[in-house]
Every structure is written in structure tokens, then in C-alpha cells.
Amino acid sequence: MSDKYRSMIVTAQPESAEAGAEVLMKGGNAIDAAMAAALVQGVVDPQMCGIAGFGSCQIYMPKKGVHTFIDFHGKTPGAARPDMWEDIIEGETRDGFGFVLKDQVNDLGYQSVTTPGSLKAYHEAVTEFGTMDWADICAPAVAQAEEGFYVRPHVHYWWTSGSDFGRADVTDRLRFSNTGRQAYFNADGSVKKVGDHVANPDLAKTLKMIAAQGPDVFYQGEIAERIAEDFAKHGGLLSYGDLKSYRTTRHDPLAFAYRDYRLTTNHPPGGGIMVNEMMNILENFDLADIGHNTVEYIRIVAEAMKVATADKDNHVGDPAFYDVPMDWLTSKAHAAEAAERIRNGEKHHVERIGMEESKQTTHVAVIDADGNAVTMTHSLGMPSGVITDGLGFMYNGCMGVFDPRPGRAGSIAPGKARFSSVCPTIAFRDGEMKLAIGAPGGTQIAMGVMQATLNVLDHGMTMTEAVSAPRFSATSDIIDLTNRIPRYVQRDLEAMGYPVVRSAKTFDIAAVHGIRVRADGGLDGGADPGHDGVAIGV
């Protein structure tokens, strides 16, 4: 949507966008709106995100001289060990974003959970950069939890999507806990369908406690004690000590130049470094002249994706535990060498064992009338299925992405954050913000965000056009195409020797949401049509 709005919010769920818009109407700033929306997202999309999740949040406040990231990645519990699952590996996901182990111990249940950071990050953002009281920010989520929600199309789509290449079936995640069985299923055992009401009164009670007492009740108070007791009883890794010692990470944005733009994104273990590297490579090509989604365009962009993916697999981990060669990975020289190989027709190779990956994440983007901006991607990863009796929220399942083989960039270590493709990004031109963008979508996040960003910067699309254009991806030697890319393009790629997999989906490869600042100062928002979201101007 576009008009001369002074403020705008875009999220993947209408209820959360409404909550954020109402905060803006009451005089709250972009940070207030984003965090109120995020808390509501955890109520109405309870497997995509929540207070027991993780993520990355970019905050830009030009009048206050603030430009920072709050990173709140899930951290490995202290009881974890690098070799604890080494002898039960069954496979690696095809896109390199997770491992399948015997009995799915890293994917479903109590051992799959990392120490969550979402709630702490939401609170820090509000208390340091917002203008409203914490209890008022929580109020829309409390009200929504008391009301319950009606199953939307994308929620139902995911609930009924089955299993993927060795992962736990989604219904197994939903029915793992007593709360899940009561909330998400009908009396006959069938999963609720579009339009059915979901009630979870325990979540309302938990959110009321958090509204009144702040995050301390979750990290070192009554809720923390109940979490620790539940995990100890069921053989989980997470402990009271893990919760009490959890800290978010602050850093300045990772900034890079692309043509006459300056982009800012997150540092490892976030996925911004992949966006940086891919766009460095693609800067060596006249993409507008080549033509959007032509055979040559897809070949070039897919090869850039493969280079960045291989570099991520081999060189990117938690910088607190692994020496990431940032200068080399983000250098224009490294990109130019890759671009020359692509220009010469070289096909890059990405090592894989096989299989695929799930996508449980969501996004919120806000720009307010003062030019403040928030772009935040938060998630449960592959949701663990675990809901502690009486608490109502599902925990993340982030242990599934750690490499169970010791001695690697993504190997398990106590306190270590997993790599995540989340990459909330802002683009500037001549010092003025032009774009705030991000996406859910597992390892495809960086691929979707990068393509939609190119759509705006190189191809002059509106935000709605940019998030709606068909996308593709190459996170292995295979090029994945969505179903609106013509089959004659696919045939030409196959004739060039590329293995191609065509998705039946019309919208896929992450679900990009963003806000564009037009030349006249108006705001132009786009919510990915593949999800249920909306852009609301205020």
C-alpha cells in the first residue's frame, strides 16, 4: 500500500499490524509499535515466534543519533557438549540449515530447546528506545490472548504441511504438549481448520505476569523456576542458570555500499553477512540491463547465492566462539573474484548430505513520523513442540541447526549462538533512509531479502511489487524456482546443466515484508502475499 502516510507498520499477521498501528495512533514511536506487534505475533502465530524464541532487531533513530542492533539469538544450554550427538547423525538438510538425528532429539522435545532471548530483547527495546510503559506495550497481547484467535490460512497451511525430509511432522509438534493438544485440535483429534477459534488461557495468564513484573519473572523469577523444573523432569538441557545468565548482544550495524546506496544489516551469527557478500558480487553486473528473472539473471544471482552459502557453511559461526574472517568475506576483492568466475560460466559447488528445512519465523517493520525505523525478524526456529503445563507458550527448537560434528563453525558449545539467516536490513541513499526490509523463511531469508532489495534498488519496483515478484534460490547445487517463473526459463537453465526443482507454490523463498520511502517522502509498504499480513499506514 502507498499514500502520504506519516507512519507505517507491516507484519505477517493482521492482528499484530493492527496492534502496532494503534500504538502509533496513541503517540507511540516505531519501537513501541514494533514490540507491541511482536508480542501479539506470539499469540496469533504461536509456532512462528513467541517469548521463548530468538531473533535480531535493527533500530534506527536519526534524531537521537541511534543506530544499533539488539541481537537475541538462542544460546546453547550449559549442559550441551560438542560431541553429544556425533554418533546419531542421519543427514543434513539440503539447504545446509539443520541436521536430522536419530529419534529427532535435536528437533522435537526438551533437548531441542536453546536459551530464549526474545522477551528480554522486546523489553530492552521498549525501556531504552520506546516512549510508552512496558505494561501498555504488553496490553494488546494480553487482550488478544484472552480473546484467543481464529485460524488464518497461512497458520492452517503450516499446521497441515506434514513433515519434510526427516523432520518431525508438524502435527507431532502441535500435539507434543497437553496445551497443544487442547488448543490446536478438535475433539475428534483433527487439527483445527481455517476460521476455527483457538483458546489458550494459560498464555494470557503468563503475559499478565510479564506485563506486571517485566522479564525478570521469566528469566529469574516464578516462570524461570517452573521452566527449570519442567526441563529437569523431562531430560532437557535448559536450566535455571541458563535463563538467569542470558544476555542479548549489542553491536553497530554491518554496513556496506551497493552502487550508490549504503545498506546496514546484522553481524554473524545473523545472516546479514550473506546479503553483504551476495550484493558485493552482484554489484559487478548490470542487473537492470540483464533483465529481471531472465535466464541470465537467474544464473548470475543463483551463483552468487551459492558462493555466499558455501562461505557461510565453511566460515561463519558465533564470533564469540569462532574466528569469522569478516574482512575477507565482505571485501570487494573477494566479490570481484567470484563475479569473474560467474562471468566465465563457472558453476560453484555446495556440499550437502541431502534433505530440506522448515520455516518458522516472522517479521515486523515500522517507520514512524520522526523517521525512526525498526526492522525485526524473530522466530522459534523449528518449534520444539514443548509447552510447559500452565505457561501457554511454545519454546524454540534451535538445537536442530547446530552442527553435531565437533570442530566446525557451527558445532555445539555451551553458551554458543546458532547461525541464523535472519537479516533485518535498511538501505540509505545520500544519507536518507529508503528501505526497511526483512523476512521469515529459514535459510531462504537472506535470499528473499536480497532479491526484494534488488527489486527496489535496481528495478525500481514499489514495495508491493518487490515482495510479490516471483523468487528463486540456490542454497545447494540445485536452483529452486517458484511456480510463477516460466517453464521456458526453467528449460533453458536445465539446458545449461543446472538441476532445477520447481515448487508448486506461487509465493515462496522467504516471505518478505518491507517499507519503502518514496522520493516525495511518502511511505510504500508491502506484505508478502504468501502470508496473511498487511501494511497499515497511520
C-alpha positions in Angstrom: 0.0 0.0 0.0 1.1 3.6 -0.5 -0.1 7.1 0.3 1.2 10.1 2.1 1.1 8.4 5.5 3.4 9.7 8.2 3.9 6.3 9.8 3.6 2.7 8.6 3.8 -0.8 10.0 4.0 -4.1 8.1 3.7 -7.5 9.6 2.8 -11.0 8.5 -0.4 -11.1 10.6 -3.3 -8.5 10.5 -3.8 -8.7 14.3 -0.3 -7.7 15.0 -0.2 -4.9 12.4 -3.4 -3.5 13.9 -1.9 -3.6 17.4 1.2 -1.7 16.2 -0.9 0.8 14.3 -3.0 1.6 17.4 0.2 2.2 19.3 1.3 4.7 16.7 -2.1 6.3 16.8 -1.7 6.8 20.6 1.6 8.6 20.1 4.0 5.7 20.5 7.1 5.6 18.3 8.3 2.9 15.9 9.9 0.9 18.7 6.8 0.9 20.8 4.7 -0.2 17.8 7.1 -2.9 16.8 7.3 -4.5 20.2 3.6 -4.4 20.8 3.1 -6.1 17.4 5.8 -8.7 18.2 4.1 -9.7 21.4 0.8 -10.1 19.5 2.5 -12.1 16.8 3.5 -14.7 19.5 -0.2 -15.0 20.4 -1.7 -15.3 16.9 1.2 -17.1 15.2 2.4 -19.2 18.2 4.7 -21.6 16.2 6.4 -18.8 14.2 7.5 -16.7 17.2 7.0 -16.0 20.8 8.6 -15.0 24.1 10.7 -18.2 24.1 12.2 -17.5 20.7 15.1 -15.6 19.2 15.9 -13.0 16.6 17.6 -9.8 15.5 16.3 -6.2 15.7 17.7 -3.2 13.9 16.8 0.2 15.4 17.4 3.5 13.6 16.5 6.8 15.4 18.2 9.6 13.4 17.2 12.5 15.6 18.7 10.7 18.6 21.8 9.5 16.8 20.9 5.9 17.5 21.6 3.1 15.0 22.0 -0.2 16.7 21.2 -3.9 16.7 19.8 -5.9 19.5 20.6 -9.5 18.7 18.9 -12.1 20.8 19.9 -15.4 19.3 19.1 -18.7 21.1 22.1 -19.9 23.1 23.1 -23.4 23.7 22.4 -24.5 27.3 25.4 -25.1 29.6 24.7 -28.8 29.7 25.3 -29.3 26.0 28.6 -30.8 24.7 30.2 -30.7 21.2 30.1 -34.4 20.7 26.9 -35.4 22.4 25.1 -36.2 19.2 28.0 -37.1 16.9 27.2 -40.8 16.6 23.4 -40.4 15.8 23.6 -38.2 12.6 21.2 -39.3 9.9 21.5 -36.4 7.4 21.9 -32.7 6.7 19.2 -30.5 5.3 19.6 -29.9 1.5 20.0 -26.2 2.1 22.5 -26.6 4.9 20.4 -25.2 7.7 19.9 -28.1 10.0 20.7 -31.7 10.8 18.5 -34.8 11.2 19.4 -37.0 14.1 18.2 -40.4 15.3 14.8 -40.1 17.2 14.8 -36.4 16.2 16.3 -35.4 19.6 17.6 -32.1 18.3 14.3 -31.3 16.6 11.3 -32.2 18.8 11.1 -32.2 22.6 13.0 -30.9 25.5 16.6 -31.4 24.2 15.9 -29.3 21.1 15.5 -26.0 23.1 18.1 -23.3 23.4 18.0 -20.5 25.9 15.5 -18.0 24.6 16.2 -14.3 24.2 13.0 -12.7 22.6 11.3 -11.4 25.8 14.5 -9.8 27.1 15.1 -8.1 23.7 11.5 -6.8 23.5 11.8 -5.3 27.0 15.2 -3.7 26.3 14.0 -2.1 23.1 11.0 -0.6 24.9 12.7 0.6 28.0 15.7 2.1 26.2 14.2 3.4 23.0 10.5 3.5 23.4 8.2 6.1 24.8 5.4 4.0 26.4 5.2 1.9 29.6 6.0 -1.8 29.4 2.6 -2.8 30.7 0.9 -0.7 27.9 3.1 -2.4 25.3 2.0 -5.8 26.6 -1.7 -4.9 26.8 -2.6 -5.7 23.2 -1.0 -9.2 23.5 -2.8 -9.8 26.8 -6.1 -8.8 25.4 -5.5 -11.0 22.3 -4.6 -14.0 24.4 -7.7 -13.6 26.5 -9.8 -13.3 23.3 -8.0 -16.2 21.5 -7.6 -16.1 17.7 -9.1 -17.5 14.6 -7.0 -19.8 12.4 -5.8 -17.9 9.4 -4.9 -19.5 6.0 -1.2 -19.5 6.5 -1.4 -20.8 10.0 -3.5 -23.7 8.8 -1.2 -24.2 5.8 1.7 -24.8 8.1 -0.2 -26.9 10.6 -1.2 -29.3 7.8 2.2 -29.2 5.9 3.3 -32.6 7.3 7.0 -33.4 7.6 9.9 -32.5 5.5 12.9 -34.8 4.8 13.3 -36.4 8.2 12.0 -33.6 10.3 9.2 -34.1 12.8 5.7 -33.9 11.4 4.1 -30.6 12.2 1.1 -32.2 14.0 3.6 -34.0 16.2 4.9 -30.6 17.3 1.4 -29.4 17.9 0.3 -32.4 19.9 3.5 -32.8 21.9 2.2 -31.0 24.9 -1.0 -31.1 26.9 -1.6 -27.4 26.0 -1.0 -28.1 22.3 -3.5 -31.0 22.2 -6.2 -28.8 23.9 -5.6 -25.6 21.9 -4.9 -26.8 18.4 -7.1 -29.8 17.9 -10.8 -30.5 17.8 -12.5 -33.1 20.0 -12.2 -35.7 17.3 -8.4 -35.3 17.1 -8.3 -33.4 13.9 -6.3 -30.2 13.7 -8.4 -27.0 13.7 -9.2 -25.5 10.3 -9.3 -22.0 8.8 -11.8 -20.0 10.9 -11.8 -22.2 13.9 -11.2 -20.5 17.3 -8.1 -21.2 19.3 -8.1 -20.5 23.0 -5.0 -20.6 25.2 -5.9 -19.0 28.6 -2.6 -20.1 30.2 -0.8 -17.8 27.8 -2.9 -14.9 28.9 -2.0 -15.5 32.5 1.7 -15.7 31.6 1.6 -12.5 29.6 -0.2 -10.7 32.5 2.6 -11.7 34.9 5.2 -10.5 32.4 3.3 -7.2 31.9 3.2 -6.6 35.6 6.7 -7.8 36.6 8.8 -7.5 33.4 11.1 -10.1 32.0 12.8 -10.9 35.4 9.8 -13.1 36.2 10.7 -15.2 33.1 14.5 -15.2 33.5 14.9 -15.5 37.3 11.5 -15.5 38.9 8.5 -17.7 39.2 8.3 -18.6 35.5 12.0 -19.4 35.3 11.6 -21.8 38.3 8.7 -23.5 36.6 10.6 -23.8 33.3 13.7 -25.3 35.0 11.6 -27.8 36.9 9.8 -28.9 33.8 13.0 -29.4 31.8 14.8 -31.2 34.6 11.8 -33.6 34.9 11.9 -34.4 31.2 15.6 -34.6 30.5 16.0 -31.2 28.8 19.2 -29.3 28.6 17.8 -25.8 29.6 18.3 -24.9 33.2 17.5 -22.0 35.6 21.2 -20.9 35.4 20.9 -20.7 31.6 17.9 -18.4 31.9 19.4 -16.2 34.6 22.7 -15.7 32.8 21.1 -14.9 29.3 22.2 -11.6 27.8 21.4 -10.0 24.5 24.2 -8.8 22.2 24.5 -5.2 21.0 26.5 -4.0 18.1 26.7 -1.4 15.4 25.2 -2.4 12.1 27.3 -4.2 9.5 27.4 -1.5 6.7 28.3 -1.9 3.1 28.0 0.0 -0.2 25.9 -1.2 -3.1 26.1 1.1 -6.2 25.1 4.5 -4.8 23.3 3.0 -1.7 24.5 2.3 1.8 23.0 -0.8 3.4 23.0 -1.8 7.1 22.3 -5.3 8.3 23.3 -7.6 11.2 26.6 -9.3 12.0 27.1 -13.1 12.4 25.7 -15.3 13.7 22.9 -13.4 11.8 22.5 -13.7 8.0 23.4 -10.1 7.1 26.9 -11.2 6.0 25.3 -13.3 3.3 23.3 -10.3 2.0 26.5 -8.2 2.1 28.5 -10.8 0.2 25.9 -11.6 -2.5 25.3 -7.9 -3.2 29.0 -7.2 -3.4 29.2 -9.9 -6.1 26.1 -8.7 -7.9 27.4 -5.1 -8.0 29.7 -6.3 -10.8 26.8 -6.9 -13.1 24.3 -4.5 -14.7 21.2 -6.4 -13.4 18.7 -3.9 -14.7 20.1 -4.3 -18.2 20.2 -8.1 -18.0 16.5 -8.1 -17.1 14.6 -9.2 -14.1 14.3 -13.0 -13.8 15.7 -13.7 -17.2 17.7 -16.9 -17.6 21.0 -15.0 -17.4 19.7 -13.0 -14.4 18.8 -16.2 -12.5 22.1 -17.9 -13.4 24.1 -14.9 -12.1 22.2 -14.4 -8.9 21.9 -18.1 -8.2 25.7 -18.4 -8.5 26.2 -15.5 -6.1 23.8 -17.3 -3.7 25.9 -20.5 -3.9 29.2 -18.7 -3.3 27.7 -17.0 -0.2 26.1 -20.2 1.0 29.4 -22.2 0.7 31.3 -19.4 2.5 28.7 -19.4 5.3 28.9 -23.1 5.7 32.7 -23.1 6.0 33.5 -19.8 7.7 30.5 -18.3 9.6 29.6 -19.1 13.2 29.1 -17.3 16.5 32.1 -14.8 16.6 32.4 -15.4 20.4 33.4 -19.0 19.6 34.7 -18.9 16.1 37.0 -16.5 14.2 34.9 -15.4 11.3 37.0 -13.9 8.5 34.8 -10.8 8.2 37.2 -8.6 6.3 37.7 -11.3 3.6 34.1 -12.3 3.3 32.9 -8.8 2.9 35.7 -7.5 0.7 35.0 -6.1 -2.7 38.1 -8.0 -4.0 36.7 -11.4 -2.8 33.4 -10.5 -4.5 35.1 -9.4 -7.7 36.9 -12.8 -8.0 33.6 -14.6 -7.5 32.0 -12.4 -10.1 34.7 -13.1 -12.6 34.2 -16.9 -12.2 30.4 -16.4 -12.7 31.1 -14.2 -15.8 33.2 -17.1 -17.2 30.3 -19.5 -16.7 31.7 -21.4 -13.7 29.2 -23.4 -11.6 30.0 -23.3 -7.9 29.5 -26.3 -5.7 27.8 -26.5 -2.3 28.4 -29.6 -0.2 25.3 -31.3 1.1 24.2 -34.6 2.6 20.6 -34.1 1.4 17.2 -33.2 2.8 15.4 -29.9 3.4 14.4 -27.4 6.0 11.4 -26.0 7.8 10.5 -22.3 8.1 9.0 -21.0 11.3 9.7 -17.3 11.7 8.0 -13.9 11.3 8.8 -10.2 10.7 7.8 -6.7 11.6 8.9 -3.4 10.0 7.9 0.0 11.2 8.7 3.6 10.2 7.2 6.5 12.3 6.7 10.1 11.6 10.0 11.1 13.2 11.9 8.9 10.8 12.6 6.2 13.4 12.6 2.7 12.0 12.6 -0.8 13.3 13.1 -4.0 11.3 13.0 -7.1 13.4 12.9 -10.8 12.5 12.1 -13.2 15.3 11.4 -16.8 15.4 11.1 -20.2 17.2 13.3 -21.8 14.5 11.8 -25.3 14.2 9.4 -25.1 17.1 10.2 -27.8 19.7 6.6 -28.7 20.5 7.3 -28.2 24.2 4.8 -26.1 26.2 5.2 -26.2 30.0 1.9 -27.0 31.6 0.3 -23.8 32.8 2.5 -21.4 30.9 0.9 -21.5 27.4 3.9 -20.6 25.1 5.9 -22.9 22.9 9.7 -23.0 23.1 12.1 -22.6 20.2 13.8 -25.7 18.7 17.1 -24.1 17.7 19.4 -27.0 18.7 18.4 -28.6 15.3 20.6 -26.1 13.4 23.8 -26.7 15.3 26.3 -29.0 13.6 26.6 -32.2 15.7 30.1 -32.7 14.3 32.7 -31.2 16.6 35.4 -28.8 15.3 33.3 -26.9 12.8 32.0 -23.3 12.6 28.5 -24.3 13.6 29.4 -27.0 16.2 27.7 -27.2 19.6 29.3 -25.4 22.5 27.8 -24.2 25.8 26.5 -20.6 25.5 27.0 -20.5 21.8 24.5 -18.9 19.5 23.4 -20.7 16.4 23.8 -19.3 12.9 20.5 -17.8 11.6 19.7 -16.4 8.2 17.6 -13.6 9.8 18.9 -10.3 8.3 16.7 -7.2 9.0 18.1 -4.6 6.7 17.9 -0.9 6.0 19.0 0.9 2.8 20.1 4.6 2.6 20.8 6.9 -0.3 22.6 10.2 0.2 22.1 9.8 3.9 18.4 9.3 3.7 16.6 6.1 4.6 15.0 4.5 1.6 14.0 1.0 2.6 13.4 -1.1 5.8 13.0 -4.8 5.0 13.2 -8.3 6.3 11.6 -11.7 6.1 10.8 -15.0 7.7 11.7 -18.2 5.8 14.5 -20.2 7.4 17.7 -20.3 5.4 15.9 -18.7 2.5 15.6 -15.4 4.4 18.8 -13.9 3.1 17.8 -15.0 -0.5 14.4 -13.4 -0.3 15.5 -10.2 1.4 18.3 -9.8 -1.2 16.0 -10.3 -4.2 13.3 -8.0 -2.9 16.0 -5.4 -2.2 17.3 -5.7 -5.7 13.8 -5.3 -7.0 13.6 -1.9 -5.3 17.1 -0.6 -5.8 17.9 -2.0 -9.3 14.5 -2.5 -10.9 12.5 0.5 -9.4 9.7 -1.6 -8.1 7.2 -0.4 -5.4 7.4 -2.3 -2.2 4.3 -4.3 -3.0 5.7 -5.2 -6.4 9.1 -6.1 -4.9 7.7 -8.5 -2.3 5.2 -10.0 -4.8 7.6 -10.7 -7.7 8.4 -14.5 -8.1 11.6 -15.6 -6.4 14.2 -18.4 -6.8 17.0 -19.7 -4.7 20.2 -21.7 -4.8 21.4 -22.9 -1.4 22.8 -26.1 -2.9 23.8 -27.1 -6.4 20.1 -27.1 -7.2 18.2 -24.0 -8.3 14.8 -23.8 -6.7 12.1 -21.9 -8.7 8.7 -20.8 -7.6 5.8 -21.7 -9.9 5.3 -18.2 -11.5 8.8 -18.3 -13.1 8.1 -19.5 -16.7 8.8 -23.1 -17.6 10.8 -21.9 -20.7 13.2 -20.2 -18.3 13.5 -23.5 -16.4 14.2 -25.4 -19.6 16.9 -23.0 -20.6 18.6 -23.3 -17.2 18.4 -27.1 -17.4 19.9 -26.9 -20.9 22.9 -25.1 -19.3 23.4 -28.1 -17.0 21.6 -26.8 -13.8 19.5 -29.2 -11.8 16.2 -27.3 -11.2 13.4 -28.0 -8.7 10.1 -26.3 -9.4 7.9 -25.6 -6.4 4.2 -25.9 -6.7 3.9 -22.7 -4.6 3.2 -19.4 -6.3 4.8 -17.5 -3.4 7.9 -18.9 -1.7 11.6 -18.4 -0.9 11.1 -16.5 2.3 8.1 -14.1 3.0 9.5 -10.6 2.6 7.9 -7.6 4.3 9.1 -4.0 4.0 8.5 -0.3 3.8 9.9 1.9 1.1 10.4 5.7 1.5 9.4 7.3 -1.8 11.0 10.3 -3.4 8.2 12.5 -2.2 8.6 11.3 1.3 5.6 9.1 1.3 5.7 5.5 2.6 5.1 2.5 0.4 4.5 -0.8 2.3 4.4 -4.4 1.1 3.4 -7.5 3.0 4.3 -10.8 1.2 1.1 -12.2 -0.4 2.2 -15.7 0.5 1.4 -15.0 4.2 -1.6 -13.4 5.9 0.0 -10.0 6.6 -0.8 -6.4 5.9 0.7 -2.9 5.7 -1.1 -0.3 7.6 -0.5 3.5 7.3 -1.2 5.9 10.0 
